[in-house]
Amino acid sequence: MLSKRRYEQIHRRVTKELAENRMWKHLVIERFWLCPYCGMVGASVDQVDQLPQYIITHLLKQCTNWSNFEGRYVNIKVLEARAIDVLAAHKLANDAGWKMFDEAGRWYCPYCAKGKAVEGLRSPDGMQKTKVVIIDHLRECHLYKSGRGIQIDSEKLKKSVLQENLISRLVPQIRRRVESDESWVVRLMDGTWMCPFCHSAVRDVDLSSPVTRVETAPKQMAAHLVRDCPVYEKLESPGGQPGHVLKPVSAELKQSLEKKMKKMAELEDDEGGFEKPGPPTGPLPAPKLSIFLGEEPKASGAEEEGFARGRVYAARLRDAGQESEKIEPPGVRRGSTGAYSLDDEATGRVEKMTPESAVPPGPPPPPSGPLEAGKEIAPIETITGKKRRALTGMMQRARIRLLSMLPDVPKQYGIDIATLYKPSPEFNGDFYYFHEPGPRQVGVALYTLSVKGADMVPLNELVLERLREASREAKDPKAVLVRVNAELGGVFARDDYATMLYGIVDAKDKTFRFANAGHCPPLVENSFRGKHGELLRSNGIVMGRDEGSMFQAILEPVTVNLQKRDMIILYGEGILETHGGPKNKEFGLKSLVDAAGEYSKQDAHFLVEMVETLFLEFLGERPQEKDLTMIALRLQ
């Protein structure tokens, strides 16, 4: 029997902890209190002032870890995860705003309105699977704010879901229009799409890259028409067709767009951003809209190769069932010799592209014989200022988009993490990914794609999506890579591949489990115990070469036991292959190992900063031609 005096003492202590101790303040939706000792729901109240007495009842009768306020707290990450679990279960049972699903089976977050796919939604345990998806999403949702975020009004969220349904139905229709109707691909020199309905420049839609033009642009176009275009919203569907049937662009709208583009071109001087029509060189057919409203720009072999690759990506992702060799861009024909022909209907010209002319532009070869006296040398053709600015603008937009994909660095107790990512101006394919599989665990992937330049950006989005799905469902690093490889096989073109390392650092078990598909081997450094420059080598082949048994059989899982202050260093090949210094030599693995041995006694951030400083000093005035990517994880 608890005395009254003892009860009052406990009551005062509980009240004080609720006011001052962060671990005691996990109150889900102002109702469910989570016990910091056992992590369970210790009290469920309708009024907050009743909370102390319910907490006392829980501590005295239910909690096994309390020990008269001397017990050990559970990890705060466990409490936060439990809070999301309780919130999701309660909201799914009582709040209609948490039950918003679109036709594709995606659940929509009431905080950020983003859709998350739920596999098996209509199965008997569909709601349980939905709960798992919700919990995973809320851990990353920046608007959830650990339960302090503001929910979106349910009617607004419902409208957003209906719009997503309409967008999904319009995408395949728009993709067909993009491939067949020129009025759908009018763009500025920097690749910005001009809407054929409202005639406004839509900055979110990028038509400059072959991959974005056939894969990501149609969905962005549909989103603009459904959400933002004032003209499309007012148009009536012809013949009483349902609203999800794409409305056509009338002849009046096409003429109006053509007049606007011509007027804008006339107002622009040579420094402008639009391609002006060239002088007529012969009889012309009736004028029609083209991509730049004038003479179609010549395509280099690299552009045609990129466009063909983009069509392969899009077709495979749509499961069109076509062979990649049969998929060609509109207006392009493949001859019997493998050369391409570009038909320019607006000018009546046909440009023949042979394998020799498809060589990327570069410095001319040296003359094969002595120069004749008085003979003039033909001038080298250069890129015009306007086209150079357009290419620069395209790469700048691609860089912004790439950097926006960078994941947040996890904050797990016992693991110090620092990253270094400086992509080259041309994007050499490096990127990284983080995942938190459990308390005091960090999953990390470092990979390099063979696709370079602006085409790397949309492909990287697909790789990240596959990585997220695989790392959520598979807990073993080898299983994650096997699944990612199998799914990327349907996305990569014939000559594309990726190297990837994925591992899990466990601060509780003090282990590093990883598998390596052809990437640079990780490095372990700990100067305090004499471990210097230990390379963790393992078997594995690159992704994209085999989708099944061979990749899985060769891939070797590795588990390394760690000790306190061990530093795991992951890096890309760009940091090793960069040339610099007085003798123009490679930076090399030895320089990286020496830097790790000298600077790893401090924290991970200090090591990364010093490696970057050494690298830039080594590079000197030379332009950066390789991506600089490095991740350091230290066991504290």
Backbone torsions as a table, in degrees:
resi	resn	phi	psi	omega
1	MET	NA	123.6	-178.6
2	LEU	-81.0	128.1	-179.8
3	SER	-72.5	159.0	-179.6
4	LYS	-63.9	-39.9	179.8
5	ARG	-63.0	-44.2	179.1
6	ARG	-63.8	-39.7	179.0
7	TYR	-61.2	-42.5	-179.3
8	GLU	-66.0	-37.1	177.1
9	GLN	-62.7	-46.3	178.6
10	ILE	-63.5	-39.9	-178.7
11	HIS	-62.2	-44.3	179.2
12	ARG	-64.1	-40.1	-179.6
13	ARG	-66.9	-42.2	178.6
14	VAL	-62.7	-44.6	179.8
15	THR	-61.6	-41.0	178.5
16	LYS	-64.8	-43.6	-179.8
17	GLU	-64.3	-39.9	178.6
18	LEU	-62.4	-31.9	-177.7
19	ALA	-83.9	-29.5	-169.1
20	GLU	-118.5	-24.7	-171.3
21	ASN	-99.7	121.0	-179.1
22	ARG	-60.9	-35.4	-177.9
23	MET	-66.5	-18.7	-179.3
24	TRP	-94.8	1.1	-172.3
25	LYS	-102.9	20.6	177.7
26	HIS	-85.3	86.0	179.6
27	LEU	-113.7	107.5	-175.1
28	VAL	-80.4	125.8	-178.8
29	ILE	43.3	40.1	176.0
30	GLU	57.6	27.3	-176.1
31	ARG	-139.0	-47.4	-173.3
32	PHE	-101.7	116.7	179.7
33	TRP	-96.1	131.9	-179.7
34	LEU	-99.5	127.6	-178.1
35	CYS	-73.7	128.4	-179.3
36	PRO	-73.6	-10.5	-178.9
37	TYR	-91.4	-42.7	-177.7
38	CYS	-111.0	-13.6	178.6
39	GLY	77.7	5.0	-179.1
40	MET	-96.1	169.2	175.6
41	VAL	-71.2	110.8	-176.4
42	GLY	-93.2	-18.3	-178.9
43	ALA	-156.3	143.0	175.1
44	SER	-130.4	110.5	-172.5
45	VAL	-129.6	154.9	173.8
46	ASP	-93.7	-25.4	179.2
47	GLN	-125.4	132.8	-174.3
48	VAL	-64.9	-31.1	-177.6
49	ASP	-67.8	-14.6	176.9
50	GLN	-87.1	-5.2	-171.3
51	LEU	-61.2	-46.2	-176.5
52	PRO	-55.8	-42.0	-176.8
53	GLN	-69.1	-33.0	176.5
54	TYR	-71.5	-36.0	177.7
55	ILE	-64.0	-41.9	179.4
56	ILE	-61.7	-42.5	178.0
57	THR	-59.6	-42.8	179.3
58	HIS	-64.5	-45.6	-177.2
59	LEU	-63.9	-38.4	-176.1
60	LEU	-79.8	-32.0	-170.9
61	LYS	-113.0	-22.4	-171.2
62	GLN	-119.9	-41.4	-173.6
63	CYS	-74.4	128.0	-178.2
64	THR	-95.3	-8.4	-176.1
65	ASN	-110.8	5.9	-174.2
66	TRP	-66.5	-53.8	178.9
67	SER	51.6	47.6	175.8
68	ASN	55.2	49.0	178.9
69	PHE	69.9	9.4	179.3
70	GLU	-103.8	-3.5	-178.4
71	GLY	-69.3	164.9	-177.9
72	ARG	-91.1	135.2	178.8
73	TYR	-70.8	150.1	170.5
74	VAL	-75.4	163.3	178.3
75	ASN	-62.5	140.9	-178.2
76	ILE	-62.7	-29.1	177.0
77	LYS	-64.8	-34.5	177.3
78	VAL	-65.6	-42.0	178.6
79	LEU	-64.0	-42.9	179.6
80	GLU	-64.4	-40.4	177.6
81	ALA	-65.9	-39.7	178.4
82	ARG	-65.7	-37.2	178.2
83	ALA	-62.1	-42.2	177.8
84	ILE	-65.2	-39.4	179.0
85	ASP	-60.7	-48.0	-179.9
86	VAL	-64.6	-42.7	180.0
87	LEU	-61.8	-46.5	-178.4
88	ALA	-62.4	-44.1	-179.7
89	ALA	-62.6	-42.4	-178.7
90	HIS	-69.5	-45.0	-176.7
91	LYS	-68.3	-39.6	178.9
92	LEU	-63.4	-28.9	-179.2
93	ALA	-85.6	-24.1	-170.2
94	ASN	-128.3	-11.3	-173.9
95	ASP	-119.8	117.2	-179.6
96	ALA	-65.7	-26.3	179.3
97	GLY	-67.4	-13.6	177.8
98	TRP	-97.2	7.2	-177.8
99	LYS	-119.3	37.9	-179.4
100	MET	-93.6	116.3	179.0
101	PHE	-128.8	144.7	176.0
102	ASP	-95.1	-176.2	-175.8
103	GLU	-67.7	-22.7	179.6
104	ALA	-86.3	0.2	179.4
105	GLY	84.9	21.0	177.4
106	ARG	-91.1	136.8	175.3
107	TRP	-90.1	141.6	-176.2
108	TYR	-111.3	127.0	-177.9
109	CYS	-68.7	130.4	179.5
110	PRO	-75.5	-1.4	178.2
111	TYR	-102.1	-48.3	-176.5
112	CYS	-111.4	-7.1	177.5
113	ALA	65.5	19.0	176.2
114	LYS	-84.8	143.0	179.4
115	GLY	-90.6	136.8	178.5
116	LYS	-124.8	129.8	-177.0
117	ALA	-68.7	137.7	176.6
118	VAL	-120.3	110.9	178.7
119	GLU	-77.7	132.4	179.3
120	GLY	73.2	35.4	-177.3
121	LEU	-61.5	-37.5	-175.4
122	ARG	-90.5	8.3	176.2
123	SER	-80.0	167.2	-179.4
124	PRO	-56.3	-33.5	179.1
125	ASP	-101.7	31.1	-177.2
126	GLY	-61.5	-40.0	-179.0
127	MET	-69.4	-32.5	176.0
128	GLN	-66.3	-40.2	176.4
129	LYS	-66.1	-36.2	176.1
130	THR	-62.3	-40.9	179.6
131	LYS	-61.0	-40.6	178.7
132	VAL	-63.2	-42.6	178.6
133	VAL	-63.5	-41.9	179.9
134	ILE	-61.7	-45.0	-179.0
135	ILE	-61.7	-44.3	179.1
136	ASP	-62.9	-39.1	-177.6
137	HIS	-71.1	-44.3	-175.8
138	LEU	-64.9	-23.9	175.8
139	ARG	-65.7	-24.6	-177.7
140	GLU	-108.9	-12.0	-174.7
141	CYS	-70.4	119.0	-177.0
142	HIS	-76.4	-15.5	178.5
143	LEU	-93.1	-11.5	177.1
144	TYR	-68.6	-40.6	174.9
145	LYS	53.1	47.7	176.5
146	SER	54.8	37.9	177.5
147	GLY	91.9	-5.7	-178.8
148	ARG	-94.2	-2.7	-179.3
149	GLY	-71.5	165.8	-179.0
150	ILE	-102.6	127.5	179.8
151	GLN	-73.0	147.8	174.9
152	ILE	-74.9	144.1	176.7
153	ASP	-56.6	137.0	-174.3
154	SER	-61.9	-34.3	179.4
155	GLU	-68.4	-39.9	177.1
156	LYS	-65.2	-39.9	178.6
157	LEU	-66.0	-39.6	178.0
158	LYS	-62.3	-41.9	177.4
159	LYS	-61.9	-40.5	178.9
160	SER	-62.9	-39.9	178.9
161	VAL	-66.1	-42.3	177.9
162	LEU	-62.8	-37.5	176.9
163	GLN	-65.0	-39.2	177.9
164	GLU	-63.7	-38.4	176.2
165	ASN	-60.2	-44.8	-179.7
166	LEU	-65.8	-40.8	178.7
167	ILE	-61.1	-43.7	-179.8
168	SER	-61.4	-34.7	179.5
169	ARG	-76.5	-28.0	-178.5
170	LEU	-81.8	-25.4	-173.6
171	VAL	-55.8	-52.4	-179.6
172	PRO	-63.3	-31.1	177.9
173	GLN	-69.1	-41.6	178.5
174	ILE	-66.5	-38.1	179.7
175	ARG	-59.7	-38.8	177.5
176	ARG	-68.0	-38.3	178.7
177	ARG	-66.4	-39.3	179.6
178	VAL	-60.5	-34.2	-176.9
179	GLU	-85.1	-13.2	-173.5
180	SER	-126.4	-20.6	-174.0
181	ASP	-119.6	116.5	-176.3
182	GLU	-63.9	-26.3	-178.2
183	SER	-66.3	-14.1	179.6
184	TRP	-91.8	-5.0	-177.9
185	VAL	-124.3	25.2	173.3
186	VAL	-72.0	130.5	-176.1
187	ARG	-146.9	160.7	173.4
188	LEU	-79.1	173.3	-176.9
189	MET	-64.8	-26.4	178.3
190	ASP	-86.6	6.8	176.8
191	GLY	94.3	-1.2	-179.0
192	THR	-69.3	133.2	-176.5
193	TRP	-78.5	139.1	173.1
194	MET	-101.6	117.8	-178.5
195	CYS	-65.3	128.4	-179.3
196	PRO	-72.6	-9.1	-179.9
197	PHE	-97.7	-57.5	-178.3
198	CYS	-94.1	-7.2	176.1
199	HIS	60.7	29.4	177.3
200	SER	-103.6	151.8	176.6
201	ALA	-79.8	117.6	-176.2
202	VAL	-98.3	102.7	-173.3
203	ARG	-67.3	-21.8	-179.0
204	ASP	-75.4	-14.8	-176.6
205	VAL	-105.1	115.8	-175.9
206	ASP	-109.7	116.4	178.8
207	LEU	-105.7	10.9	-175.4
208	SER	-76.8	-29.9	-177.2
209	SER	-97.8	138.2	178.4
210	PRO	-57.5	-37.9	-178.3
211	VAL	-70.8	-44.9	-179.7
212	THR	-64.9	-32.6	-177.1
213	ARG	-64.3	-34.8	-175.9
214	VAL	-104.6	-12.6	-175.9
215	GLU	-114.7	-58.7	-173.8
216	THR	-91.4	-29.4	-175.4
217	ALA	-61.7	-42.6	-178.9
218	PRO	-56.4	-39.0	178.4
219	LYS	-68.5	-39.0	178.0
220	GLN	-67.1	-36.2	175.6
221	MET	-62.8	-45.1	179.3
222	ALA	-62.0	-40.3	178.8
223	ALA	-63.1	-38.3	177.6
224	HIS	-64.9	-45.4	-178.3
225	LEU	-63.2	-40.9	-175.4
226	VAL	-76.6	-38.2	-171.6
227	ARG	-100.2	-34.4	-167.0
228	ASP	-121.3	-22.7	-172.6
229	CYS	-78.2	114.3	-178.4
230	PRO	-72.5	-28.8	-177.9
231	VAL	-75.6	-44.8	-177.9
232	TYR	-62.0	-37.3	-178.0
233	GLU	-63.1	-32.3	-175.8
234	LYS	-87.6	-15.2	-179.6
235	LEU	-69.0	147.1	177.6
236	GLU	-99.0	141.4	177.5
237	SER	-70.5	130.1	-177.5
238	PRO	-69.6	143.5	174.6
239	GLY	66.7	23.5	178.0
240	GLY	68.2	26.5	179.9
241	GLN	-70.3	153.5	178.9
242	PRO	-64.7	160.4	-175.1
243	GLY	-64.6	-21.0	-178.7
244	HIS	-85.5	3.8	174.1
245	VAL	-89.3	129.1	-175.3
246	LEU	-63.2	131.0	179.5
247	LYS	-79.3	140.5	-176.4
248	PRO	-78.1	158.8	173.7
249	VAL	-87.3	117.6	-176.5
250	SER	-71.7	164.2	178.4
251	ALA	-63.4	-34.1	178.7
252	GLU	-64.7	-41.8	178.9
253	LEU	-65.6	-38.9	178.4
254	LYS	-64.2	-43.8	179.0
255	GLN	-64.1	-40.6	179.3
256	SER	-63.8	-41.3	178.2
257	LEU	-64.9	-40.0	179.7
258	GLU	-64.2	-41.5	178.7
259	LYS	-64.4	-40.7	-179.5
260	LYS	-64.7	-43.3	-178.9
261	MET	-66.4	-37.9	178.3
262	LYS	-65.5	-41.0	-179.9
263	LYS	-65.7	-41.7	178.4
264	MET	-64.1	-37.7	179.4
265	ALA	-66.9	-36.9	179.3
266	GLU	-67.8	-34.6	-178.7
267	LEU	-76.2	-22.2	-178.7
268	GLU	-81.2	136.2	172.8
269	ASP	-90.1	-167.4	-177.4
270	ASP	-63.4	-16.2	178.6
271	GLU	-90.4	3.2	-173.9
272	GLY	-76.6	-178.4	-175.0
273	GLY	-108.3	16.0	-178.6
274	PHE	-121.8	148.2	177.4
275	GLU	-83.2	124.1	-178.9
276	LYS	-91.6	151.8	178.7
277	PRO	-63.9	140.9	176.1
278	GLY	-82.9	169.5	179.7
279	PRO	-67.0	145.2	-179.0
280	PRO	-64.3	138.5	-179.9
281	THR	-113.6	6.3	-178.9
282	GLY	171.0	-173.3	179.1
283	PRO	-64.7	133.6	-178.0
284	LEU	-111.2	143.4	172.6
285	PRO	-73.0	179.5	179.2
286	ALA	-57.4	134.8	-177.2
287	PRO	-64.2	147.2	177.1
288	LYS	-147.1	162.4	-178.6
289	LEU	-68.3	135.9	170.9
290	SER	-126.1	178.5	-174.0
291	ILE	-57.6	-43.3	-177.9
292	PHE	-110.0	14.7	-179.3
293	LEU	54.2	61.9	-178.9
294	GLY	159.5	-149.7	-178.4
295	GLU	-66.0	127.1	179.6
296	GLU	-65.7	127.7	-178.5
297	PRO	-66.3	146.6	178.1
298	LYS	-69.2	142.5	-179.7
299	ALA	-104.2	133.7	176.1
300	SER	-79.6	167.8	177.7
301	GLY	-61.4	-36.9	179.3
302	ALA	-64.5	-39.2	179.2
303	GLU	-65.4	-43.2	179.9
304	GLU	-64.2	-39.7	178.0
305	GLU	-62.8	-42.5	178.3
306	GLY	-64.7	-40.0	179.6
307	PHE	-64.1	-43.1	178.4
308	ALA	-63.1	-40.8	178.1
309	ARG	-62.0	-41.6	179.2
310	GLY	-60.7	-40.6	177.9
311	ARG	-64.2	-35.5	177.8
312	VAL	-64.3	-46.1	178.8
313	TYR	-56.9	-50.8	-175.2
314	ALA	-63.3	-43.6	-177.5
315	ALA	-65.3	-40.9	-179.7
316	ARG	-68.6	-38.7	179.4
317	LEU	-67.0	-32.4	179.7
318	ARG	-83.9	1.0	-178.5
319	ASP	52.7	47.2	-176.9
320	ALA	-72.9	-15.7	178.3
321	GLY	75.7	18.1	179.9
322	GLN	-103.3	149.0	175.8
323	GLU	-76.1	145.0	-176.4
324	SER	-60.5	-30.6	-178.6
325	GLU	-67.6	-22.8	-176.2
326	LYS	-92.4	-5.5	-176.7
327	ILE	-94.9	112.1	-179.9
328	GLU	-123.9	152.7	177.6
329	PRO	-67.7	155.2	179.5
330	PRO	-59.6	142.5	178.1
331	GLY	76.0	10.6	-177.9
332	VAL	-123.0	131.8	178.9
333	ARG	-121.3	140.3	176.9
334	ARG	-98.3	126.4	178.6
335	GLY	-83.7	178.4	-177.8
336	SER	-68.3	-22.3	-179.8
337	THR	-91.3	1.4	-178.6
338	GLY	90.3	-0.7	179.1
339	ALA	-80.6	157.1	178.7
340	TYR	-101.9	150.9	173.4
341	SER	-124.7	129.5	179.2
342	LEU	-106.1	117.9	177.7
343	ASP	-91.1	122.4	176.3
344	ASP	-108.3	92.2	-176.1
345	GLU	-66.8	-26.8	-177.0
346	ALA	-71.5	-24.6	-177.7
347	THR	-116.0	-9.0	-178.8
348	GLY	76.7	8.1	-178.4
349	ARG	-95.3	152.7	172.5
350	VAL	-126.9	122.2	-179.5
351	GLU	-102.3	122.0	179.6
352	LYS	-90.7	132.4	178.2
353	MET	-119.0	113.7	177.9
354	THR	-97.5	165.9	176.9
355	PRO	-55.3	-32.6	-179.9
356	GLU	-69.7	-40.5	-178.6
357	SER	-76.6	-10.5	-179.3
358	ALA	-86.1	3.0	178.3
359	VAL	-67.0	132.5	179.7
360	PRO	-54.1	145.9	-178.3
361	PRO	-61.3	146.1	-179.6
362	GLY	-170.0	-173.9	179.5
363	PRO	-65.4	144.5	-178.4
364	PRO	-67.4	151.9	178.0
365	PRO	-68.4	154.8	178.3
366	PRO	-66.3	151.1	179.5
367	PRO	-62.2	145.2	-176.4
368	SER	-79.3	-18.3	-179.1
369	GLY	-140.9	-179.2	-180.0
370	PRO	-68.5	145.9	178.5
371	LEU	-73.5	140.0	177.1
372	GLU	-79.7	143.4	-179.0
373	ALA	-63.0	132.1	176.8
374	GLY	80.3	-1.1	-178.9
375	LYS	-84.3	130.6	-178.4
376	GLU	-81.0	144.9	177.2
377	ILE	-93.4	131.0	-178.9
378	ALA	-62.6	136.9	179.9
379	PRO	-66.7	146.3	178.2
380	ILE	-78.8	130.4	180.0
381	GLU	-73.2	130.7	-179.1
382	THR	-117.3	161.6	176.5
383	ILE	-75.0	132.4	179.2
384	THR	-65.5	159.9	-179.2
385	GLY	-60.0	-38.4	-178.7
386	LYS	-65.7	-44.3	-179.3
387	LYS	-68.5	-35.4	178.0
388	ARG	-63.6	-42.0	179.0
389	ARG	-66.2	-35.9	178.2
390	ALA	-64.9	-43.9	178.1
391	LEU	-63.9	-40.8	178.9
392	THR	-62.9	-43.4	178.7
393	GLY	-62.3	-38.5	178.8
394	MET	-63.4	-43.7	-179.1
395	MET	-69.5	-34.0	177.1
396	GLN	-64.9	-42.3	178.1
397	ARG	-66.1	-38.3	177.6
398	ALA	-64.8	-39.0	179.2
399	ARG	-63.9	-44.6	178.8
400	ILE	-60.5	-42.3	-179.8
401	ARG	-66.0	-39.0	-180.0
402	LEU	-66.5	-45.5	-178.6
403	LEU	-66.2	-28.6	178.3
404	SER	-68.9	-16.8	178.9
405	MET	-84.0	-10.2	-176.7
406	LEU	-60.3	132.1	-179.2
407	PRO	-77.7	156.8	172.8
408	ASP	-70.3	145.4	178.5
409	VAL	-77.0	124.7	-178.0
410	PRO	-64.0	153.4	175.4
411	LYS	-121.9	93.0	-179.6
412	GLN	-113.5	139.2	-179.2
413	TYR	-61.7	127.6	176.6
414	GLY	93.2	-0.9	-179.2
415	ILE	-130.9	119.7	177.0
416	ASP	-98.8	125.8	-172.6
417	ILE	-127.4	137.8	173.7
418	ALA	-141.3	146.5	-177.4
419	THR	-127.4	153.6	174.2
420	LEU	-135.8	120.6	-179.0
421	TYR	-143.3	109.3	177.1
422	LYS	-130.7	91.2	-180.0
423	PRO	-68.4	147.3	176.7
424	SER	-70.2	163.3	179.7
425	PRO	-57.3	-26.1	-177.7
426	GLU	-100.1	0.8	-179.8
427	PHE	58.0	101.2	-178.1
428	ASN	-94.2	10.1	169.5
429	GLY	100.3	2.3	-179.2
430	ASP	-79.9	145.7	172.9
431	PHE	-165.5	169.9	179.1
432	TYR	-143.8	168.0	-174.4
433	TYR	-149.8	142.9	176.9
434	PHE	-120.2	150.5	176.9
435	HIS	-148.5	146.2	178.9
436	GLU	-114.9	90.3	-176.7
437	PRO	-69.7	-20.9	-178.7
438	GLY	-173.9	177.7	177.9
439	PRO	-59.3	134.4	178.1
440	ARG	60.7	28.2	177.2
441	GLN	-129.4	141.5	176.9
442	VAL	-133.2	123.2	171.9
443	GLY	-95.7	136.9	-176.9
444	VAL	-139.3	137.7	176.1
445	ALA	-126.3	136.3	174.1
446	LEU	-127.5	127.7	-174.0
447	TYR	-146.6	163.5	178.0
448	THR	-133.8	128.2	177.5
449	LEU	-95.7	144.4	178.7
450	SER	-74.5	-20.6	178.8
451	VAL	-76.8	127.0	-176.4
452	LYS	-112.0	174.2	174.9
453	GLY	72.0	-159.4	-176.3
454	ALA	-64.2	-27.1	179.1
455	ASP	-65.1	-21.4	-179.3
456	MET	-67.3	-28.8	-171.9
457	VAL	-66.4	-55.3	178.6
458	PRO	-65.0	-32.9	177.2
459	LEU	-66.0	-35.6	178.8
460	ASN	-63.8	-34.4	176.7
461	GLU	-60.5	-41.1	179.7
462	LEU	-67.5	-40.7	179.4
463	VAL	-63.3	-44.0	179.5
464	LEU	-62.5	-40.0	178.9
465	GLU	-61.7	-43.0	178.6
466	ARG	-66.4	-38.0	179.3
467	LEU	-64.4	-42.6	-179.9
468	ARG	-61.6	-46.7	-178.7
469	GLU	-62.8	-45.2	-176.6
470	ALA	-67.7	-41.2	-177.0
471	SER	-72.2	-24.9	176.4
472	ARG	-73.1	-35.2	-172.2
473	GLU	-97.4	-26.5	-179.1
474	ALA	-112.7	132.5	-178.2
475	LYS	-96.7	-13.5	-178.4
476	ASP	-97.4	130.7	-178.5
477	PRO	-55.3	-40.0	179.1
478	LYS	-64.1	-42.5	179.6
479	ALA	-62.4	-35.7	178.5
480	VAL	-63.4	-48.5	-178.9
481	LEU	-66.5	-37.3	179.1
482	VAL	-62.5	-42.8	-179.7
483	ARG	-69.0	-42.9	179.4
484	VAL	-61.9	-42.5	179.8
485	ASN	-62.1	-42.2	-179.5
486	ALA	-63.2	-38.4	-177.5
487	GLU	-79.5	-32.0	178.8
488	LEU	-73.6	-19.9	178.0
489	GLY	-59.5	-29.7	178.3
490	GLY	-85.8	-2.7	-178.3
491	VAL	-107.7	-39.8	-176.7
492	PHE	-67.5	145.6	169.3
493	ALA	-76.6	179.5	-170.1
494	ARG	-59.2	-43.2	-174.7
495	ASP	-97.4	5.0	-178.5
496	ASP	-84.0	151.6	176.5
497	TYR	-158.2	174.7	177.5
498	ALA	-147.6	143.7	168.2
499	THR	-104.6	138.8	-174.9
500	MET	-150.6	136.5	172.1
501	LEU	-118.4	129.5	176.8
502	TYR	-130.6	131.3	-179.8
503	GLY	-146.8	165.6	179.6
504	ILE	-126.6	121.3	174.7
505	VAL	-94.8	123.0	-178.3
506	ASP	-113.4	108.6	-178.2
507	ALA	-73.5	-24.9	-179.8
508	LYS	-74.9	-50.0	179.5
509	ASP	-84.9	-9.8	-179.1
510	LYS	57.1	56.1	179.0
511	THR	-135.4	159.0	171.6
512	PHE	-129.9	108.9	179.6
513	ARG	-103.6	129.3	-177.3
514	PHE	-151.7	165.2	170.1
515	ALA	-138.7	146.8	-172.0
516	ASN	-129.7	115.5	178.6
517	ALA	-98.9	71.4	172.8
518	GLY	80.6	8.7	-179.0
519	HIS	-89.5	173.5	178.0
520	CYS	-61.2	136.8	-178.6
521	PRO	-66.6	141.4	177.8
522	PRO	-68.1	159.5	-176.1
523	LEU	-120.8	135.3	176.8
524	VAL	-113.5	130.3	-177.1
525	GLU	-135.1	133.8	173.1
526	ASN	-156.1	95.3	-177.7
527	SER	-67.9	-21.6	-177.8
528	PHE	-69.6	-26.6	-179.5
529	ARG	-121.5	20.2	173.1
530	GLY	77.3	12.4	178.2
531	LYS	-90.6	114.8	-173.8
532	HIS	-132.2	119.0	172.5
533	GLY	64.5	39.6	179.9
534	GLU	-83.4	116.7	178.3
535	LEU	-89.2	131.0	-179.9
536	LEU	-97.3	90.6	-176.9
537	ARG	-88.7	147.7	177.9
538	SER	-155.5	164.6	-178.5
539	ASN	-86.4	146.1	177.7
540	GLY	169.5	146.4	177.3
541	ILE	-110.2	163.4	-176.5
542	VAL	-67.2	158.1	178.3
543	MET	-80.6	148.1	176.9
544	GLY	98.8	-8.9	179.3
545	ARG	-94.4	-30.1	178.4
546	ASP	-146.0	130.6	-175.3
547	GLU	-94.9	-2.3	-171.7
548	GLY	-137.9	-115.7	-165.9
549	SER	-66.6	-38.3	-177.7
550	MET	-64.4	-47.3	179.5
551	PHE	-59.1	-44.7	-177.5
552	GLN	-68.6	-36.7	-177.9
553	ALA	-70.6	-36.0	-177.0
554	ILE	-80.9	-32.9	-175.1
555	LEU	-63.6	125.4	-174.2
556	GLU	-109.6	118.7	174.6
557	PRO	-78.6	141.9	-176.8
558	VAL	-130.8	138.2	173.8
559	THR	-122.5	126.2	-178.0
560	VAL	-117.9	129.7	175.5
561	ASN	-81.6	131.9	-177.1
562	LEU	-109.2	161.8	173.6
563	GLN	-127.3	168.1	-179.2
564	LYS	-56.5	135.7	179.1
565	ARG	76.2	6.0	173.4
566	ASP	-65.2	136.0	179.6
567	MET	-113.0	121.5	175.9
568	ILE	-98.8	126.8	-176.1
569	ILE	-118.9	119.6	174.6
570	LEU	-108.6	142.6	-174.1
571	TYR	-153.2	158.5	175.9
572	GLY	-97.1	164.5	-177.5
573	GLU	-69.8	-18.7	-179.7
574	GLY	-61.2	-35.7	-179.3
575	ILE	-69.5	-24.6	-179.9
576	LEU	-87.9	-34.5	-171.3
577	GLU	-92.6	-5.1	179.6
578	THR	-67.0	133.7	179.8
579	HIS	-96.1	144.2	179.1
580	GLY	-175.7	-167.1	-179.4
581	GLY	78.2	171.6	-178.3
582	PRO	-60.5	-31.6	-177.2
583	LYS	-100.0	8.6	178.4
584	ASN	53.6	47.0	178.1
585	LYS	-97.7	167.1	177.2
586	GLU	-71.3	149.0	174.9
587	PHE	-59.9	-48.0	169.2
588	GLY	78.1	161.2	-179.7
589	LEU	-67.3	-34.7	-178.2
590	LYS	-61.5	-40.6	179.6
591	SER	-64.9	-38.1	178.9
592	LEU	-67.6	-43.4	179.3
593	VAL	-64.2	-41.6	178.8
594	ASP	-63.2	-40.8	178.8
595	ALA	-65.4	-40.1	178.3
596	ALA	-63.7	-41.0	179.7
597	GLY	-66.3	-32.5	-176.9
598	GLU	-83.1	-33.5	-170.5
599	TYR	-115.0	2.4	-177.0
600	SER	-79.9	-4.7	178.1
601	LYS	-70.8	-22.1	175.4
602	GLN	-86.7	-166.5	-179.5
603	ASP	-78.9	176.5	-175.9
604	ALA	-63.7	-36.4	-178.5
605	HIS	-65.0	-38.7	179.1
606	PHE	-63.9	-43.4	178.8
607	LEU	-60.4	-46.7	-178.1
608	VAL	-62.8	-42.7	179.9
609	GLU	-63.6	-40.3	-179.8
610	MET	-69.5	-38.3	176.9
611	VAL	-64.0	-41.7	178.1
612	GLU	-62.5	-42.4	178.9
613	THR	-61.9	-46.1	178.6
614	LEU	-62.7	-40.1	-178.4
615	PHE	-64.2	-45.6	-178.7
616	LEU	-67.1	-36.7	175.6
617	GLU	-65.6	-38.9	178.0
618	PHE	-65.4	-39.1	-178.5
619	LEU	-68.7	-37.7	178.9
620	GLY	65.5	-134.4	-178.4
621	GLU	-86.5	-1.6	-179.4
622	ARG	-71.6	146.9	176.0
623	PRO	-70.6	148.1	178.7
624	GLN	-76.8	117.2	-177.7
625	GLU	-104.5	-11.6	-179.3
626	LYS	-123.6	153.2	174.2
627	ASP	-70.3	140.2	176.9
628	LEU	-107.5	106.4	-174.2
629	THR	-133.2	131.0	-179.2
630	MET	-158.2	141.8	176.6
631	ILE	-132.8	130.2	177.8
632	ALA	-117.7	129.0	178.0
633	LEU	-126.2	122.2	-176.7
634	ARG	-117.8	131.8	177.1
635	LEU	-81.0	118.9	-176.6
636	GLN	-87.1	NA	NA
